[in-house]
Amino acid sequence: FNYEDSSPILGTTQEAVLSQTLNQWSADATVQSVVVVAAVPLMFQTPFWARIALLVDGETYPSHPSLSPHTEHLLDLLHSHPKVSLIVGGDLHHFGNLELCRT
C-alpha cells in the first residue's frame, strides 16, 4: 500500500492493479463471479456518523465527506465489472446488509 493524498482510498498503483485484475477475470470464462473484500465498511455509516467517529475516535471512514468521492469512485470501478457479485466491507464492529444504487 502506498498512501497518496490525491487518492486516499486506493492509490493509483493499487487502482491500476485492481482494474487490470478485474479485466482479466472478466475475460476469463472460468471465472463466474468475483467477491471483493475490504477491511473497512465502505458505505455503512452516514456522513454525519462518519464525522462523529472522526471527532470522537479520530477514525476516518470511507463515508466521511472528505473521502466519499474516492469511495464512490472505487464503487463505480467495481460496479463496472459485471462479474463482481458481492462486496464485503467491514470489521468486527460493524454490520450492514446494503444494496447500493445511484440516484
N, C-alpha and C positions, 0 to 999 in steps of 0.2 A: 504494500500500500504506500502510495506517495501522495500525501495531502497537498492539495492545490487550493489556494484561496478562491480562484475563479470557478472551481468545480469541486465543492466540498463533499458532496455525496459520493461521487465516483470521480477519480482523477481522469484525465484524458487518456492515459495509457490503459487504465482499467476499463474504461468505456469502450475503447477500441478492441481490447481482447474479448470483452463480453459480447460485443456486436459481432465480431468475427466468429466466435464460438457458436452463437445463436444462428448465424447464417449457415455455418457448416451443418449444424443439427437440422435446420430447416430443409436443407438439400439432401439429407441422409434419409433414405426410405426406411431404414431400420429403426429410426427414432420416431416413436409415435407421439410422445408428449414430453414436455420439459417442466420440471418443478424447480422453481427458483427459491432459494432460502437466503434470508437476510438476517443479520444479527440484531437488527433494531426494528421496532414496529414502524412500518413505512407510513401508514396513514391512520393510525389508531386514535391518536389524540387530536382534539380540535386545536386550532391555532391559539385559542385562549389558554387551554391547559398546557400547551407546549411553552407558552410564556411563563406560566406559573412554575413549571418544572425548572426552567432556566433560573428564575428568581429564587426559588427555594432550594433546589438541589444543585444548581449550576450545570444541569444537563441540557443539551440542545438536541431536541428530537427532530426528525425529518419534517414534521408538520409545522415546525416553527416558521413564522413568516419569512425569516431570513433564509431558510433552506427550502421552503415549499416549491419555488420554481425549479430547483435542482431535483427535488423528489419527483415532481411531475414529469420532468424530462426523462428520468430513469423509468418511470411507469410507462410513459409513451414509448420508450425504446422497447420495453418488454412486451407491451401490447402490440407492437408492430410485427412481432414474430408469432405466427399462428400456432406453433407447437407449444408455446408457453401456456400451460393449462392451469397452473396453480402457483401463487406467490405466497410463501410463508415468511412472515417477518415478525420478530418479536423477541422477547426474552422471558424469563421465568415470572416476571411481574405483570405482564400484560397479556390479555387475550381479547381478540376481536374476530368475529367471523363477518367479513365485509365483502360487499360486492361494489366495485367502483365503476362509475361511469362518468363520462364528460358531459357537463351541462352547459 
